[in-house]
Amino acid sequence: MATVRTWIISAHNSEDYGAKMFRKLGDEYDIKKQLVKMVKKAGKDHKDTFDKDSSTTNVADFEEDVDDYLVAVAQFENFHVDFTAIPLDYINDVDPEV
């Protein structure tokens, strides 16, 4: 049985500064499906420049044996959007000495 956990998903557009953050409960397969949905949504928003062949548009596009995180990419002519998911329990607290 797959482990269900809380994931943090960040979306970073190479054209902009900053990132959008999201939280989702699910197992690894659920999160891969969510990332694919996010890539496809970004592609629809910019369909004239979306490079479907270079983007993560299917769950099978994910690399196997990636440690601790999942990455999906929406590739466009002049920019890209990275969607990165990491389980919440893998995120460390900030060191108060830093």
LUMNU-471153 format. One record per residue (C-alpha): residue in three letters; x, y, z. Coordinates in steps of 0.001 Angstrom, whole numbers. Example, Ala and Ser with C-alpha at 12.3 -4.5 7.8 and 13.67 -1.06 7.14 Angstrom:
2
  residu       px       py       pz
     ALA    12300    -4500     7800
     SER    13670    -1060     7140
END
This chain:
98
  residu       px       py       pz
     MET        0        0        0
     ALA     1315     3441     -927
     THR     2151     5905     1835
     VAL     -236     8850     2029
     ARG     1386    12017     3335
     THR     1219    15784     3064
     TRP     3303    17238      222
     ILE     4452    20793     -430
     ILE     4431    21761    -4113
     SER     6291    24820    -5377
     ALA     5767    26413    -8779
     HIS     8582    28590   -10107
     ASN     8419    30459   -13407
     SER    11862    31237   -14878
     GLU    10473    34613   -16061
     ASP     9476    35733   -12555
     TYR    10983    36015    -9113
     GLY     9525    34002    -6279
     ALA     7449    30868    -6185
     LYS     3897    29819    -5464
     MET     3468    27185    -2787
     PHE      715    24602    -2436
     ARG      -82    21757      -42
     LYS    -1672    18439    -1065
     LEU    -2413    15164      706
     GLY    -1742    11995    -1292
     ASP      613     9196    -2161
     GLU     3441     9545    -4685
     TYR     1243     8551    -7632
     ASP    -1439    11102    -6614
     ILE     1202    13822    -6500
     LYS     2616    12863    -9894
     LYS     -913    13136   -11339
     GLN    -1321    16553    -9686
     LEU     1977    17797   -11102
     VAL      971    16650   -14592
     LYS    -2328    18544   -14197
     MET     -406    21668   -13223
     VAL     1885    21355   -16248
     LYS    -1088    20897   -18577
     LYS    -2859    23907   -17034
     ALA      227    26059   -17580
     GLY      354    24765   -21164
     LYS    -3272    25769   -21765
     ASP    -2574    29223   -20339
     HIS      253    29730   -22885
     LYS     -747    27312   -25642
     ASP      945    29284   -28444
     THR     4430    28727   -26981
     PHE     3942    25451   -25033
     ASP     6460    22748   -25949
     LYS     4491    19611   -25102
     ASP     7271    17239   -26197
     SER     9750    18762   -23731
     SER     7261    18993   -20859
     THR     6083    16525   -18212
     THR     2650    15639   -19631
     ASN     2307    12060   -18403
     VAL     2944    10236   -15124
     ALA     5309     7928   -17055
     ASP     7549    10964   -17776
     PHE     8861    11030   -14195
     GLU    12324     9637   -13571
     GLU    12516     6581   -11355
     ASP    14412     6494    -8057
     VAL    14491    10230    -7406
     ASP    15307    10859    -3748
     ASP    12907    12860    -1610
     TYR    11225    14959    -4305
     LEU     9381    14980    -7644
     VAL     9883    17507   -10450
     ALA     7665    18268   -13437
     VAL     8456    20894   -16084
     ALA     6270    22969   -18377
     GLN     8565    24091   -21204
     PHE     7789    27098   -23396
     GLU     9697    28894   -26175
     ASN    11332    31480   -23917
     PHE    10783    30243   -20377
     HIS     9835    27237   -18261
     VAL     7862    26530   -15112
     ASP     9237    24011   -12611
     PHE     6812    22223   -10308
     THR     8622    20546    -7395
     ALA     6923    18380    -4762
     ILE     8489    17238    -1510
     PRO     6870    15424     1420
     LEU     6273    17806     4306
     ASP     8000    15447     6730
     TYR    11226    15755     4655
     ILE    11403    19527     5194
     ASN    13731    20660     7946
     ASP    13064    23378    10476
     VAL    15051    26585    10123
     ASP    18166    26649    12273
     PRO    17654    29578    14687
     GLU    21422    30203    14639
     VAL    21337    31082    10926
END
